């Protein structure tokens, strides 16, 4: 998050973030998620749940409880686009 105007992460910190994204892409590819748009959709869904949880119920599990359903919906969508079903 770039919540501080003018903030730039250090090259070392940014390198860690890039590595995590690359590892995530490889893991998702093994699950059949190979299109960049699908990976972008995935990161949007996950970050949305995370930020909803942090912003609205930091000590609870309201959005955390939705993770399994979101994963199922996402993979159903990807498989449908690939012409495959679960």
N, C-alpha and C positions, 0 to 999 in steps of 0.2 A: 504494500500500500504506500502510496506517495502522499501521505497526509501532511507532511511538513513541506511547505513551499521550498523549492530548490534542492530538496534532499536527493542525493544520488548514493546508491549503495556502493560500498567499496568493491573493487574488482574481485577480491577474494569471496566476498559474500554473494555477489552476482554469479560467480562461477558455480557456487553451490546450488543456487536456484536453477541455473541452466542444466546442471547435471541431474537434478531431481526431475525436471521436465523431460529430459532425454530418457531417463530410466522409466518414467511413466509411459512415454510413447512406446517403448519397447514392450513393456508389460501389456499395454492395451492392444498392441499388434498381435500378441500371442492369443488374445481373446477375440481377435477378428476385427478390431477397431483400427482400420488402416487409413481412413480418409482424414485429412486435416480438419475438415469441418466437423466431423464426428468427435475428434479429440477436443476441438474448441468447445463444442456443446458439452462434453464431459466436464471440462474444467469450469465452465460456467455453472453447471448444475452443482458441482461439489463446492465451489467457492460460495455460491449462493446459500447453500445449506449451512456452511461454516459460519458465514457472516451473520445469517439470521440467528444462529445459536448464540454467537458471541454478543450480538447487539441486544437480543431480546430475552435471553434466558441463560446467562453465562454459567450458572451452577446447575442447570437442569439438563433434560435430554429431549425436549420437544422436537427439535429438528434432527437430532441424532437418530431418533427412532424412525425417521423416514428414509434413512440411507438405503436399507435393503429394497424398499419399494422403488426408490429412484434408480438404483442399479438395475433392477428388473425392467423398469420402463425403458431405460436407456438402451439396454442390450436388445430388448424387443424391437425398439425403433431401428437400431443398427442392423439387426438381422432382417427385418422387413425390407429395409433399403437394399440389402444384399440379396434379396429374394429367398431368404431362409427364415425358418421359424425356429423357435426354441426346441 
